[in-house]
Amino acid sequence: MREASSALVILVLVAVVSLTSHIYMTSHAARAAALVPPLLYLGVTLDLSLPAVMFLGTVGMDYCLTFPVSSKALLLFAELDSDSFEPPDLLKLSSVLLLAHLALMVLFYFGYWQFVGLAL
């Protein structure tokens, strides 16, 4: 039980940092370059599976929906002449989907990923 709770804490920590990273750095390459070394250090320090830590980190880093500048595709659609969406629409959508993404990461980790070789 203690092992599952420590895995949950580490999982939520990695997920929250990686899921919100698009707010701090708009470039996906910059997010990867800035977050991969600390994630590797965390994995080595806590004696975790490095492929699992990196997988969970990249699943979170791929989330980029909060602002139009978070993604090139969002920026292109935001600049259309026709009515598409406004930044407040993205913020509302992201406030729901970020929590759903976090919940799905936890659910898939404990329900599937840890059994296919991605256990922390």
C-alpha positions in Angstrom: 0.0 0.0 0.0 2.8 2.4 0.9 4.5 1.7 -2.5 1.3 2.6 -4.3 0.8 5.8 -2.4 4.4 6.9 -3.1 4.0 6.1 -6.8 0.8 8.2 -6.8 2.6 11.2 -5.2 5.4 10.9 -7.8 3.0 10.4 -10.6 0.9 13.4 -9.7 4.0 15.6 -9.2 5.4 14.7 -12.6 2.0 15.0 -14.2 1.2 18.5 -12.8 4.6 19.9 -13.7 4.5 18.5 -17.2 0.8 19.3 -17.8 1.3 22.9 -16.8 4.7 23.3 -18.6 3.0 24.8 -21.7 2.0 27.8 -19.6 5.7 28.5 -18.6 7.2 27.7 -22.0 5.3 28.0 -25.3 7.8 26.0 -27.4 7.4 22.3 -27.2 11.1 21.8 -28.0 12.0 24.2 -25.2 9.7 22.3 -22.8 11.4 19.1 -23.6 14.9 20.5 -23.4 14.1 22.2 -20.0 12.2 19.3 -18.4 14.0 16.2 -19.6 17.2 16.7 -17.4 15.2 17.4 -14.1 13.0 14.4 -14.8 16.0 12.2 -15.4 17.6 13.5 -12.3 14.4 12.8 -10.3 14.3 9.3 -11.7 18.0 8.5 -10.9 17.7 10.1 -7.4 14.6 8.2 -6.4 15.7 5.0 -8.2 12.7 5.0 -10.5 12.4 3.5 -14.0 13.7 6.2 -16.3 11.6 5.1 -19.3 8.5 5.3 -17.1 9.4 8.8 -15.8 10.1 10.0 -19.3 7.0 8.5 -20.7 4.8 10.1 -18.1 6.6 13.4 -18.5 6.1 13.5 -22.3 2.5 12.5 -22.0 2.0 15.6 -19.9 4.2 17.8 -22.0 2.1 17.1 -25.0 -0.9 18.9 -23.5 -1.1 22.4 -24.8 -4.5 23.9 -24.9 -4.8 26.8 -22.5 -3.7 29.7 -24.7 -3.5 30.2 -28.5 0.3 30.6 -28.3 0.5 27.2 -26.6 0.2 25.4 -30.0 0.8 26.4 -33.6 -2.5 24.9 -34.7 -4.4 26.9 -32.0 -2.6 30.0 -33.1 -3.5 29.5 -36.8 -7.2 28.9 -36.0 -7.3 31.8 -33.6 -6.2 34.1 -36.4 -8.9 33.1 -38.9 -11.1 35.9 -40.2 -14.2 33.9 -39.4 -15.5 33.3 -35.9 -13.7 30.4 -34.3 -12.8 30.8 -30.7 -11.5 33.3 -28.3 -8.8 32.9 -25.6 -11.4 32.8 -22.8 -13.0 29.9 -24.5 -9.7 28.0 -24.5 -9.2 28.9 -20.8 -12.6 27.4 -19.9 -12.0 24.3 -22.0 -8.5 23.8 -20.5 -9.7 24.2 -16.9 -11.9 21.0 -17.5 -9.6 19.1 -19.8 -6.4 19.6 -17.8 -8.1 17.9 -14.8 -9.5 15.2 -17.0 -6.0 14.6 -18.5 -4.5 14.4 -15.0 -7.2 11.9 -13.9 -6.7 9.8 -17.1 -2.9 9.7 -16.6 -3.4 8.4 -13.0 -6.1 5.9 -14.1 -4.1 4.6 -17.0 -0.9 4.3 -14.9 -2.6 2.2 -12.2 -4.8 0.3 -14.7 -2.5 -0.4 -17.6 0.9 1.3 -17.9 2.4 -0.1 -14.8 1.6 -3.6 -16.0 3.3 -3.2 -19.4 6.7 -2.2 -18.2 6.1 1.5 -17.3 6.0 1.1 -13.5 7.8 3.8 -11.6 
